[in-house]
Amino acid sequence: MSITKKATVFVRLKDGVLDPQGVTIQKALAQMGYPDFLSVRSGKFFELEIDGNASDIDRKINDVSSKLLANPIVEKFTVEKA
Amino acid sequence: MSITKKATVFVRLKDGVLDPQGVTIQKALAQMGYPDFLSVRSGKFFELEIDGNASDIDRKINDVSSKLLANPIVEKFTVEKA
């Protein structure tokens, strides 16, 4: 049976990978009068709506996450289903 | 009393604001053999570590979210505390 499901894929840089955007934001905050922000790490997420049967959907989300949404060399992803 | 807290700020485009990145990803997925992804919306998030006292921290996070992390014209943000 085909259903429509929502899922969110969160993409983060792997631990140890430098995050220039986060570093820049952290420095900007300090200059703007917010020195208390000790660390900023940036990431992205994708809200997906997907058609299919339940078992297919999980596999497809993992497929597209590792193929297109995240770069597995430097990024890791997690999936949260609605 | 000063404490260190973690929080994540999620930034999304407001409803109705066109998301070219999401549209492009959705089309790319269809061409890659995944036509079942009906919609893709992209967003970003920032993982923060912040020093301060509890009441200050909330105010500061809201301040920097609307001043630097999100563009309130086209984006909205939500805060999740660890």
N, CA and C atoms of all chains as a GROMACS GRO file, in nm:
protein
  492
    1MET      N    1   0.084  -0.120   0.000
    1MET     CA    2   0.000   0.000   0.000
    1MET      C    3   0.088   0.125   0.000
    2SER      N    4   0.055   0.216  -0.088
    2SER     CA    5   0.136   0.337  -0.101
    2SER      C    6   0.088   0.446  -0.004
    3ILE      N    7   0.182   0.506   0.063
    3ILE     CA    8   0.150   0.613   0.156
    3ILE      C    9   0.243   0.732   0.132
    4THR      N   10   0.206   0.846   0.186
    4THR     CA   11   0.295   0.962   0.179
    4THR      C   12   0.348   0.991   0.318
    5LYS      N   13   0.480   0.998   0.329
    5LYS     CA   14   0.540   1.021   0.459
    5LYS      C   15   0.630   1.144   0.458
    6LYS      N   16   0.648   1.201   0.575
    6LYS     CA   17   0.741   1.313   0.589
    6LYS      C   18   0.862   1.268   0.669
    7ALA      N   19   0.977   1.316   0.630
    7ALA     CA   20   1.099   1.287   0.706
    7ALA      C   21   1.192   1.406   0.695
    8THR      N   22   1.276   1.421   0.795
    8THR     CA   23   1.377   1.526   0.790
    8THR      C   24   1.515   1.463   0.799
    9VAL      N   25   1.602   1.500   0.707
    9VAL     CA   26   1.740   1.451   0.709
    9VAL      C   27   1.830   1.564   0.758
   10PHE      N   28   1.901   1.539   0.868
   10PHE     CA   29   1.994   1.638   0.924
   10PHE      C   30   2.135   1.603   0.881
   11VAL      N   31   2.206   1.700   0.826
   11VAL     CA   32   2.342   1.676   0.777
   11VAL      C   33   2.438   1.761   0.860
   12ARG      N   34   2.534   1.694   0.922
   12ARG     CA   35   2.636   1.762   1.004
   12ARG      C   36   2.774   1.729   0.951
   13LEU      N   37   2.867   1.818   0.971
   13LEU     CA   38   3.007   1.784   0.946
   13LEU      C   39   3.050   1.680   1.047
   14LYS      N   40   3.134   1.586   1.003
   14LYS     CA   41   3.186   1.487   1.098
   14LYS      C   42   3.268   1.557   1.205
   15ASP      N   43   3.277   1.494   1.323
   15ASP     CA   44   3.360   1.549   1.429
   15ASP      C   45   3.502   1.564   1.378
   16GLY      N   46   3.564   1.675   1.409
   16GLY     CA   47   3.702   1.695   1.369
   16GLY      C   48   3.716   1.767   1.237
   17VAL      N   49   3.608   1.773   1.159
   17VAL     CA   50   3.613   1.847   1.033
   17VAL      C   51   3.591   1.995   1.063
   18LEU      N   52   3.681   2.077   1.012
   18LEU     CA   53   3.673   2.221   1.038
   18LEU      C   54   3.546   2.280   0.978
   19ASP      N   55   3.482   2.370   1.051
   19ASP     CA   56   3.358   2.433   1.007
   19ASP      C   57   3.381   2.584   0.994
   20PRO      N   58   3.429   2.628   0.878
   20PRO     CA   59   3.463   2.771   0.863
   20PRO      C   60   3.343   2.862   0.884
   21GLN      N   61   3.225   2.819   0.840
   21GLN     CA   62   3.106   2.903   0.859
   21GLN      C   63   3.077   2.922   1.007
   22GLY      N   64   3.086   2.812   1.083
   22GLY     CA   65   3.062   2.821   1.227
   22GLY      C   66   3.163   2.910   1.297
   23VAL      N   67   3.290   2.895   1.259
   23VAL     CA   68   3.396   2.975   1.319
   23VAL      C   69   3.372   3.124   1.289
   24THR      N   70   3.336   3.152   1.165
   24THR     CA   71   3.311   3.291   1.125
   24THR      C   72   3.196   3.351   1.204
   25ILE      N   73   3.090   3.274   1.219
   25ILE     CA   74   2.973   3.323   1.295
   25ILE      C   75   3.013   3.347   1.441
   26GLN      N   76   3.090   3.254   1.498
   26GLN     CA   77   3.130   3.268   1.638
   26GLN      C   78   3.211   3.397   1.657
   27LYS      N   79   3.302   3.424   1.563
   27LYS     CA   80   3.382   3.547   1.572
   27LYS      C   81   3.296   3.670   1.553
   28ALA      N   82   3.203   3.663   1.459
   28ALA     CA   83   3.114   3.777   1.435
   28ALA      C   84   3.032   3.807   1.560
   29LEU      N   85   2.983   3.702   1.626
   29LEU     CA   86   2.904   3.720   1.747
   29LEU      C   87   2.987   3.790   1.855
   30ALA      N   88   3.112   3.746   1.870
   30ALA     CA   89   3.200   3.807   1.971
   30ALA      C   90   3.217   3.956   1.943
   31GLN      N   91   3.234   3.990   1.817
   31GLN     CA   92   3.252   4.131   1.779
   31GLN      C   93   3.124   4.212   1.796
   32MET      N   94   3.010   4.144   1.785
   32MET     CA   95   2.881   4.214   1.799
   32MET      C   96   2.841   4.229   1.945
   33GLY      N   97   2.927   4.186   2.037
   33GLY     CA   98   2.895   4.201   2.179
   33GLY      C   99   2.840   4.076   2.243
   34TYR      N  100   2.861   3.962   2.178
   34TYR     CA  101   2.817   3.835   2.236
   34TYR      C  102   2.936   3.739   2.252
   35PRO      N  103   3.027   3.771   2.345
   35PRO     CA  104   3.146   3.687   2.362
   35PRO      C  105   3.115   3.553   2.432
   36ASP      N  106   2.991   3.538   2.480
   36ASP     CA  107   2.958   3.418   2.557
   36ASP      C  108   2.927   3.297   2.470
   37PHE      N  109   2.919   3.318   2.339
   37PHE     CA  110   2.897   3.202   2.251
   37PHE      C  111   3.033   3.136   2.226
   38LEU      N  112   3.056   3.026   2.297
   38LEU     CA  113   3.188   2.963   2.298
   38LEU      C  114   3.214   2.887   2.170
   39SER      N  115   3.110   2.833   2.110
   39SER     CA  116   3.129   2.752   1.991
   39SER      C  117   3.002   2.752   1.906
   40VAL      N  118   3.020   2.754   1.775
   40VAL     CA  119   2.908   2.748   1.681
   40VAL      C  120   2.944   2.644   1.575
   41ARG      N  121   2.856   2.544   1.558
   41ARG     CA  122   2.874   2.448   1.449
   41ARG      C  123   2.752   2.459   1.359
   42SER      N  124   2.774   2.466   1.229
   42SER     CA  125   2.662   2.481   1.137
   42SER      C  126   2.627   2.348   1.073
   43GLY      N  127   2.504   2.335   1.032
   43GLY     CA  128   2.458   2.216   0.963
   43GLY      C  129   2.340   2.250   0.875
   44LYS      N  130   2.292   2.151   0.801
   44LYS     CA  131   2.175   2.177   0.717
   44LYS      C  132   2.077   2.063   0.731
   45PHE      N  133   1.954   2.090   0.693
   45PHE     CA  134   1.855   1.982   0.696
   45PHE      C  135   1.762   1.993   0.576
   46PHE      N  136   1.698   1.881   0.548
   46PHE     CA  137   1.609   1.873   0.433
   46PHE      C  138   1.479   1.808   0.476
   47GLU      N  139   1.368   1.878   0.456
   47GLU     CA  140   1.236   1.822   0.488
   47GLU      C  141   1.181   1.758   0.362
   48LEU      N  142   1.158   1.629   0.370
   48LEU     CA  143   1.119   1.551   0.254
   48LEU      C  144   0.975   1.504   0.266
   49GLU      N  145   0.905   1.501   0.152
   49GLU     CA  146   0.776   1.433   0.143
   49GLU      C  147   0.792   1.324   0.040
   50ILE      N  148   0.762   1.202   0.080
   50ILE     CA  149   0.793   1.089  -0.007
   50ILE      C  150   0.678   0.989  -0.012
   51ASP      N  151   0.654   0.941  -0.133
   51ASP     CA  152   0.550   0.842  -0.162
   51ASP      C  153   0.612   0.704  -0.166
   52GLY      N  154   0.537   0.604  -0.126
   52GLY     CA  155   0.590   0.468  -0.141
   52GLY      C  156   0.534   0.379  -0.033
   53ASN      N  157   0.581   0.255  -0.027
   53ASN     CA  158   0.539   0.171   0.085
   53ASN      C  159   0.645   0.180   0.196
   54ALA      N  160   0.600   0.150   0.315
   54ALA     CA  161   0.678   0.183   0.435
   54ALA      C  162   0.822   0.133   0.430
   55SER      N  163   0.844   0.010   0.386
   55SER     CA  164   0.980  -0.044   0.391
   55SER      C  165   1.069   0.020   0.284
   56ASP      N  166   1.011   0.048   0.167
   56ASP     CA  167   1.085   0.117   0.061
   56ASP      C  168   1.132   0.255   0.104
   57ILE      N  169   1.044   0.326   0.174
   57ILE     CA  170   1.070   0.465   0.207
   57ILE      C  171   1.200   0.479   0.286
   58ASP      N  172   1.217   0.393   0.386
   58ASP     CA  173   1.340   0.402   0.467
   58ASP      C  174   1.464   0.383   0.381
   59ARG      N  175   1.460   0.284   0.293
   59ARG     CA  176   1.575   0.256   0.209
   59ARG      C  177   1.602   0.373   0.116
   60LYS      N  178   1.496   0.428   0.058
   60LYS     CA  179   1.514   0.539  -0.036
   60LYS      C  180   1.572   0.662   0.033
   61ILE      N  181   1.524   0.690   0.154
   61ILE     CA  182   1.575   0.807   0.226
   61ILE      C  183   1.724   0.789   0.255
   62ASN      N  184   1.763   0.669   0.298
   62ASN     CA  185   1.905   0.645   0.322
   62ASN      C  186   1.987   0.656   0.194
   63ASP      N  187   1.932   0.603   0.084
   63ASP     CA  188   2.000   0.613  -0.046
   63ASP      C  189   2.029   0.758  -0.084
   64VAL      N  190   1.923   0.838  -0.087
   64VAL     CA  191   1.941   0.975  -0.137
   64VAL      C  192   2.022   1.059  -0.039
   65SER      N  193   2.016   1.025   0.090
   65SER     CA  194   2.096   1.100   0.187
   65SER      C  195   2.244   1.081   0.160
   66SER      N  196   2.284   0.958   0.135
   66SER     CA  197   2.427   0.934   0.115
   66SER      C  198   2.471   0.967  -0.027
   67LYS      N  199   2.378   0.969  -0.123
   67LYS     CA  200   2.415   0.998  -0.261
   67LYS      C  201   2.412   1.146  -0.294
   68LEU      N  202   2.316   1.217  -0.237
   68LEU     CA  203   2.296   1.355  -0.282
   68LEU      C  204   2.295   1.457  -0.168
   69LEU      N  205   2.231   1.423  -0.057
   69LEU     CA  206   2.210   1.525   0.046
   69LEU      C  207   2.336   1.547   0.131
   70ALA      N  208   2.409   1.439   0.159
   70ALA     CA  209   2.530   1.452   0.239
   70ALA      C  210   2.650   1.404   0.159
   71ASN      N  211   2.764   1.460   0.190
   71ASN     CA  212   2.890   1.414   0.131
   71ASN      C  213   2.958   1.324   0.234
   72PRO      N  214   2.952   1.192   0.212
   72PRO     CA  215   2.996   1.099   0.318
   72PRO      C  216   3.144   1.110   0.355
   73ILE      N  217   3.222   1.179   0.273
   73ILE     CA  218   3.364   1.198   0.308
   73ILE      C  219   3.377   1.286   0.433
   74VAL      N  220   3.302   1.393   0.435
   74VAL     CA  221   3.319   1.489   0.546
   74VAL      C  222   3.192   1.509   0.630
   75GLU      N  223   3.080   1.451   0.585
   75GLU     CA  224   2.954   1.476   0.656
   75GLU      C  225   2.890   1.345   0.703
   76LYS      N  226   2.808   1.359   0.804
   76LYS     CA  227   2.726   1.246   0.851
   76LYS      C  228   2.581   1.292   0.851
   77PHE      N  229   2.488   1.198   0.844
   77PHE     CA  230   2.347   1.239   0.844
   77PHE      C  231   2.266   1.154   0.941
   78THR      N  232   2.157   1.214   0.989
   78THR     CA  233   2.061   1.141   1.069
   78THR      C  234   1.923   1.166   1.012
   79VAL      N  235   1.834   1.069   1.027
   79VAL     CA  236   1.699   1.080   0.972
   79VAL      C  237   1.599   1.082   1.086
   80GLU      N  238   1.505   1.173   1.079
   80GLU     CA  239   1.399   1.182   1.179
   80GLU      C  240   1.266   1.173   1.105
   81LYS      N  241   1.186   1.074   1.140
   81LYS     CA  242   1.060   1.057   1.068
   81LYS      C  243   0.944   1.121   1.144
   82ALA      N  244   0.856   1.186   1.069
   82ALA     CA  245   0.743   1.256   1.132
   82ALA      C  246   0.634   1.156   1.165
   83MET      N  247   2.459   3.257   3.884
   83MET     CA  248   2.557   3.150   3.863
   83MET      C  249   2.574   3.124   3.714
   84SER      N  250   2.697   3.122   3.672
   84SER     CA  251   2.724   3.103   3.529
   84SER      C  252   2.730   2.955   3.493
   85ILE      N  253   2.663   2.920   3.385
   85ILE     CA  254   2.663   2.781   3.339
   85ILE      C  255   2.692   2.778   3.189
   86THR      N  256   2.727   2.661   3.139
   86THR     CA  257   2.743   2.646   2.994
   86THR      C  258   2.630   2.559   2.942
   87LYS      N  259   2.559   2.611   2.841
   87LYS     CA  260   2.445   2.538   2.787
   87LYS      C  261   2.462   2.515   2.638
   88LYS      N  262   2.396   2.410   2.590
   88LYS     CA  263   2.393   2.386   2.446
   88LYS      C  264   2.253   2.413   2.393
   89ALA      N  265   2.247   2.468   2.274
   89ALA     CA  266   2.118   2.492   2.211
   89ALA      C  267   2.137   2.479   2.061
   90THR      N  268   2.029   2.444   1.993
   90THR     CA  269   2.033   2.438   1.847
   90THR      C  270   1.927   2.532   1.792
   91VAL      N  271   1.968   2.616   1.699
   91VAL     CA  272   1.875   2.708   1.633
   91VAL      C  273   1.849   2.655   1.492
   92PHE      N  274   1.723   2.627   1.462
   92PHE     CA  275   1.683   2.580   1.330
   92PHE      C  276   1.627   2.697   1.250
   93VAL      N  277   1.677   2.716   1.130
   93VAL     CA  278   1.633   2.827   1.045
   93VAL      C  279   1.566   2.770   0.920
   94ARG      N  280   1.442   2.808   0.900
   94ARG     CA  281   1.364   2.764   0.783
   94ARG      C  282   1.318   2.885   0.704
   95LEU      N  283   1.299   2.868   0.574
   95LEU     CA  284   1.232   2.971   0.496
   95LEU      C  285   1.087   2.978   0.541
   96LYS      N  286   1.032   3.099   0.544
   96LYS     CA  287   0.890   3.113   0.577
   96LYS      C  288   0.805   3.040   0.474
   97ASP      N  289   0.685   2.996   0.517
   97ASP     CA  290   0.594   2.933   0.422
   97ASP      C  291   0.567   3.028   0.306
   98GLY      N  292   0.568   2.974   0.188
   98GLY     CA  293   0.538   3.058   0.072
   98GLY      C  294   0.661   3.117   0.007
   99VAL      N  295   0.774   3.116   0.079
   99VAL     CA  296   0.898   3.166   0.018
   99VAL      C  297   0.959   3.054  -0.066
  100LEU      N  298   0.989   3.087  -0.191
  100LEU     CA  299   1.044   2.988  -0.283
  100LEU      C  300   1.179   2.936  -0.233
  101ASP      N  301   1.199   2.806  -0.246
  101ASP     CA  302   1.323   2.742  -0.200
  101ASP      C  303   1.393   2.680  -0.322
  102PRO      N  304   1.473   2.758  -0.394
  102PRO     CA  305   1.535   2.707  -0.517
  102PRO      C  306   1.624   2.585  -0.492
  103GLN      N  307   1.693   2.583  -0.378
  103GLN     CA  308   1.779   2.468  -0.348
  103GLN      C  309   1.696   2.340  -0.335
  104GLY      N  310   1.585   2.352  -0.263
  104GLY     CA  311   1.497   2.237  -0.245
  104GLY      C  312   1.439   2.190  -0.377
  105VAL      N  313   1.395   2.284  -0.461
  105VAL     CA  314   1.337   2.250  -0.591
  105VAL      C  315   1.441   2.178  -0.678
  106THR      N  316   1.564   2.231  -0.676
  106THR     CA  317   1.671   2.171  -0.756
  106THR      C  318   1.700   2.028  -0.710
  107ILE      N  319   1.705   2.009  -0.578
  107ILE     CA  320   1.731   1.874  -0.525
  107ILE      C  321   1.618   1.780  -0.563
  108GLN      N  322   1.495   1.829  -0.552
  108GLN     CA  323   1.380   1.744  -0.585
  108GLN      C  324   1.387   1.700  -0.732
  109LYS      N  325   1.422   1.792  -0.821
  109LYS     CA  326   1.434   1.757  -0.964
  109LYS      C  327   1.551   1.661  -0.987
  110ALA      N  328   1.662   1.686  -0.918
  110ALA     CA  329   1.778   1.598  -0.933
  110ALA      C  330   1.743   1.456  -0.889
  111LEU      N  331   1.670   1.444  -0.779
  111LEU     CA  332   1.630   1.313  -0.730
  111LEU      C  333   1.544   1.241  -0.833
  112ALA      N  334   1.449   1.314  -0.894
  112ALA     CA  335   1.362   1.253  -0.995
  112ALA      C  336   1.445   1.200  -1.111
  113GLN      N  337   1.545   1.278  -1.152
  113GLN     CA  338   1.631   1.236  -1.264
  113GLN      C  339   1.722   1.119  -1.226
  114MET      N  340   1.753   1.108  -1.096
  114MET     CA  341   1.840   1.000  -1.050
  114MET      C  342   1.762   0.871  -1.025
  115GLY      N  343   1.633   0.873  -1.055
  115GLY     CA  344   1.553   0.752  -1.038
  115GLY      C  345   1.474   0.748  -0.908
  116TYR      N  346   1.455   0.865  -0.848
  116TYR     CA  347   1.374   0.874  -0.726
  116TYR      C  348   1.259   0.971  -0.745
  117PRO      N  349   1.159   0.933  -0.830
  117PRO     CA  350   1.049   1.024  -0.857
  117PRO      C  351   0.950   1.036  -0.739
  118ASP      N  352   0.969   0.951  -0.637
  118ASP     CA  353   0.873   0.947  -0.527
  118ASP      C  354   0.894   1.058  -0.423
  119PHE      N  355   1.002   1.134  -0.439
  119PHE     CA  356   1.022   1.246  -0.347
  119PHE      C  357   0.940   1.364  -0.401
  120LEU      N  358   0.826   1.386  -0.339
  120LEU     CA  359   0.729   1.482  -0.391
  120LEU      C  360   0.772   1.625  -0.363
  121SER      N  361   0.840   1.645  -0.251
  121SER     CA  362   0.878   1.781  -0.215
  121SER      C  363   1.003   1.779  -0.126
  122VAL      N  364   1.089   1.876  -0.146
  122VAL     CA  365   1.210   1.892  -0.065
  122VAL      C  366   1.219   2.038  -0.023
  123ARG      N  367   1.227   2.062   0.108
  123ARG     CA  368   1.251   2.198   0.158
  123ARG      C  369   1.382   2.196   0.235
  124SER      N  370   1.468   2.293   0.208
  124SER     CA  371   1.597   2.294   0.274
  124SER      C  372   1.598   2.394   0.389
  125GLY      N  373   1.684   2.370   0.484
  125GLY     CA  374   1.699   2.461   0.598
  125GLY      C  375   1.838   2.446   0.655
  126LYS      N  376   1.868   2.528   0.755
  126LYS     CA  377   1.999   2.515   0.817
  126LYS      C  378   1.984   2.520   0.968
  127PHE      N  379   2.085   2.473   1.038
  127PHE     CA  380   2.080   2.482   1.182
  127PHE      C  381   2.218   2.515   1.238
  128PHE      N  382   2.218   2.565   1.361
  128PHE     CA  383   2.342   2.606   1.426
  128PHE      C  384   2.343   2.549   1.566
  129GLU      N  385   2.446   2.473   1.598
  129GLU     CA  386   2.461   2.418   1.732
  129GLU      C  387   2.550   2.514   1.812
  130LEU      N  388   2.493   2.567   1.918
  130LEU     CA  389   2.561   2.671   1.996
  130LEU      C  390   2.602   2.619   2.133
  131GLU      N  391   2.716   2.666   2.180
  131GLU     CA  392   2.755   2.647   2.319
  131GLU      C  393   2.768   2.785   2.379
  132ILE      N  394   2.696   2.809   2.487
  132ILE     CA  395   2.690   2.945   2.540
  132ILE      C  396   2.703   2.947   2.691
  133ASP      N  397   2.779   3.044   2.736
  133ASP     CA  398   2.804   3.068   2.878
  133ASP      C  399   2.711   3.177   2.929
  134GLY      N  400   2.670   3.168   3.055
  134GLY     CA  401   2.590   3.275   3.110
  134GLY      C  402   2.497   3.223   3.216
  135ASN      N  403   2.409   3.310   3.268
  135ASN     CA  404   2.309   3.258   3.360
  135ASN      C  405   2.181   3.229   3.282
  136ALA      N  406   2.102   3.139   3.339
  136ALA     CA  407   1.993   3.077   3.264
  136ALA      C  408   1.901   3.177   3.193
  137SER      N  409   1.864   3.285   3.262
  137SER     CA  410   1.767   3.377   3.201
  137SER      C  411   1.832   3.457   3.088
  138ASP      N  412   1.958   3.494   3.106
  138ASP     CA  413   2.031   3.566   3.001
  138ASP      C  414   2.044   3.484   2.873
  139ILE      N  415   2.070   3.355   2.892
  139ILE     CA  416   2.099   3.269   2.777
  139ILE      C  417   1.984   3.270   2.677
  140ASP      N  418   1.862   3.255   2.727
  140ASP     CA  419   1.747   3.253   2.636
  140ASP      C  420   1.738   3.382   2.555
  141ARG      N  421   1.755   3.494   2.624
  141ARG     CA  422   1.746   3.622   2.555
  141ARG      C  423   1.856   3.636   2.451
  142LYS      N  424   1.977   3.596   2.489
  142LYS     CA  425   2.090   3.608   2.396
  142LYS      C  426   2.070   3.522   2.271
  143ILE      N  427   2.019   3.401   2.292
  143ILE     CA  428   1.998   3.313   2.177
  143ILE      C  429   1.895   3.374   2.082
  144ASN      N  430   1.787   3.428   2.139
  144ASN     CA  431   1.687   3.492   2.053
  144ASN      C  432   1.743   3.613   1.981
  145ASP      N  433   1.824   3.691   2.054
  145ASP     CA  434   1.889   3.808   1.992
  145ASP      C  435   1.972   3.769   1.870
  146VAL      N  436   2.065   3.677   1.890
  146VAL     CA  437   2.157   3.646   1.781
  146VAL      C  438   2.086   3.572   1.668
  147SER      N  439   1.981   3.498   1.702
  147SER     CA  440   1.907   3.429   1.596
  147SER      C  441   1.844   3.528   1.500
  148SER      N  442   1.781   3.633   1.556
  148SER     CA  443   1.713   3.728   1.468
  148SER      C  444   1.811   3.828   1.407
  149LYS      N  445   1.926   3.848   1.471
  149LYS     CA  446   2.021   3.947   1.417
  149LYS      C  447   2.118   3.887   1.316
  150LEU      N  448   2.160   3.764   1.339
  150LEU     CA  449   2.268   3.710   1.255
  150LEU      C  450   2.234   3.576   1.190
  151LEU      N  451   2.170   3.486   1.265
  151LEU     CA  452   2.154   3.350   1.212
  151LEU      C  453   2.041   3.340   1.111
  152ALA      N  454   1.933   3.414   1.134
  152ALA     CA  455   1.820   3.409   1.042
  152ALA      C  456   1.796   3.549   0.984
  153ASN      N  457   1.744   3.551   0.865
  153ASN     CA  458   1.701   3.677   0.803
  153ASN      C  459   1.550   3.688   0.821
  154PRO      N  460   1.505   3.772   0.915
  154PRO     CA  461   1.362   3.771   0.952
  154PRO      C  462   1.268   3.811   0.839
  155ILE      N  463   1.321   3.866   0.730
  155ILE     CA  464   1.236   3.899   0.616
  155ILE      C  465   1.181   3.772   0.551
  156VAL      N  466   1.267   3.674   0.533
  156VAL     CA  467   1.224   3.555   0.459
  156VAL      C  468   1.236   3.426   0.541
  157GLU      N  469   1.297   3.435   0.660
  157GLU     CA  470   1.321   3.313   0.736
  157GLU      C  471   1.257   3.320   0.875
  158LYS      N  472   1.231   3.202   0.929
  158LYS     CA  473   1.184   3.193   1.068
  158LYS      C  474   1.278   3.098   1.141
  159PHE      N  475   1.284   3.111   1.273
  159PHE     CA  476   1.373   3.021   1.346
  159PHE      C  477   1.303   2.961   1.468
  160THR      N  478   1.352   2.843   1.507
  160THR     CA  479   1.306   2.782   1.631
  160THR      C  480   1.430   2.741   1.710
  161VAL      N  481   1.414   2.742   1.843
  161VAL     CA  482   1.528   2.709   1.930
  161VAL      C  483   1.496   2.581   2.007
  162GLU      N  484   1.592   2.491   2.009
  162GLU     CA  485   1.578   2.368   2.085
  162GLU      C  486   1.693   2.360   2.185
  163LYS      N  487   1.659   2.351   2.313
  163LYS     CA  488   1.766   2.349   2.412
  163LYS      C  489   1.800   2.207   2.454
  164ALA      N  490   1.930   2.181   2.470
  164ALA     CA  491   1.975   2.045   2.506
  164ALA      C  492   1.957   2.022   2.656
   0.00000   0.00000   0.00000
